[in-house]
Amino acid sequence: MPMLPDDVKEQVKEAFADIETPVKLINFTQTLECMYCRETRELLQEIAALSDKVSVEVHNFVTDPEPVKGYAIDKIPATVILGEEDSGIRFYGMTAGYEFTSLVYAIRLVGGAGSQLDEETRQKVAAIDQPVHLQVFVTPTCPYCPQAVALSYEMAYANPHIRADGIESSEFPQLTIKYQVAGVPRTVINEDTFLEGAAAPDMLLEKIGEALDGAE
């Protein structure tokens, strides 16, 4: 049974119309699929069927150690959104509800359909010369979460020193406890710096600066 209604499929087709370069969705699951692993895989396959520029590659988290290590995957379900290069853009969990838009946004971004960052912000992001790991905790029912995820993806796409994970918090309770996620979106920067809510680019850049300064 299809997961996407016909009207949503048409909207996605329109969103993918200006993708310029191929996009590969690399899905990590396992033989006895985890909670939401099957649904995630099937959703990605439905999405890929809507554009000849989008494809899906499925790997077993347990028996395919090379791609697991190569893409630094440490939990499932996991999706790597891969353009011409690996920009470090990942989503962990199922991209359901509002987070479906985050996935569509990421596909368009790495497919060359256009960044939403202004030139000044892009230059500031490009100037970052130290490793930055952004983990954005979200839920499918949070209307503000896609904005936070999209911004982290934009920054990862603009700078190879940055990697960005969208994480569906209810699917990974051990991480919500570790990072004390009481509300979403919550962005964790390099493990010990936090930003609450869907912030503007300058605020996220300021927090990244704090994280990097604290590491020195």
Beta strands, then each sheet from edge to edge (+ up, - down):
strand 1: 23-29
strand 2: 54-60
strand 3: 78-82
strand 4: 89-92
strand 5: 132-138
strand 6: 162-168
strand 7: 186-189
strand 8: 193-196
sheet 1: 2+ 1+ 3- 4+ 6+ 5+ 7- 8+
end
